[in-house]
Amino acid sequence: MRGGLSSLDTRNSHTGGPISTEPRINDRIRVPEVRLVGPNGEQVGIVRVEDALRLAAENDLDLVEVAPMARPPVAKLMDYGKFKFEAAQKERDARRNQSNVSTKEMKLRLKIDNHDYETKKGHVVRFLKGGDKVKITIMFRGREQSRPELGMDLLRRLAEDVAEFGFVESSPKQDGRNMLMVLGPTKKKTEARVDQAADRDRRMAQRKSNAELDRAAEAELRAAHSDDTPKKKRGPADNMDPDIDL
C-alpha cells in the first residue's frame, strides 16, 4: 500500500492542530464499508473497507475517500501521489496563464468617424487575438454626457463587430464622464500564442513560395529573351580598327 499517516496528520490527531484538508486515504478511512470506484472509474459496488484496502494493496494503489459525506462514503482506487502531482501541475499552469493575461485599453470619442473607428477596432481585434483583455473607454464631452444611450450604442456596435474574437466580460457602465466596458478574449493566452506561431509559420512559408515562383518566372523570361534574340554574325570589318583609313 502506497500511502499512510503523515507526520502532519499524526500531529493533528494527537495535539488538536489545524484540521487537514487532505482526503482520508488507506488506513485513515475508519468506516465499515465504502462504495468502491475502480482506477478507471468503473463502479465496483459497496464492499467492506478491509476488502477495498486489500484490493488497493494488491494493485499497488491507494484507497482514497472522494465523497466522505455519502452513505456509505465513496472511495476510489488510485495512485494518490501521481494524482496530487498532476493536480498541482494543473494549478501552476492555471496561475501562469492567468498572470500572463494583461488588460489593454482603447479610448473612443462619442463622435468618432468611421475611419478612426475601423482603425481602433483593428487594434482591439489584435489585442483579443493575442489573448489579452481590452478595456474600452468612451469619453464624453460637454453636453454629450446627457446622451449616455449613444455611448451604449457605440459599445454595443463594437462588441458585435469583434464577437468572433472576444466577449463582453464587463457590461458597459458609467464612470463619471466616461463609459467603460471590458472585453475578454475567446481564446486563452497559450492558445493565442499557438495560433500566432502557426500564422507566422504560414506567412513565412507563403513568402518563401512566392519568392521561388518569382525566381522561376524571371529565369523563364531570361531564357525566352535569349532564344528570341538573333545572334549577330561577325564579319572581317568587325575586327578592324575604325581609325584606319582603307
ABEGO torsion letter per residue (X at the ends): XABEBBAAAAAAAAAGBBBBABBBBEAABBBABBBBBBAAGBBAEBBBAAAAAAAAAAAGBBBBBABAABOBBBBBBBBAAAAAAAAAAAAAAAAAAAAABBBBBBBBBAABBAAAAAAAAAAAAAAAAAGBBBBBBBBBBEAAAABAAAAAAAAAAAAAAAAAABBBABBBBBBEABBBBBBBBABBAAAAAAAAAAAAAAAAAAAAAAAAAAAAAAAAAAAAAAAABBBBBBBAAAABBAABBX
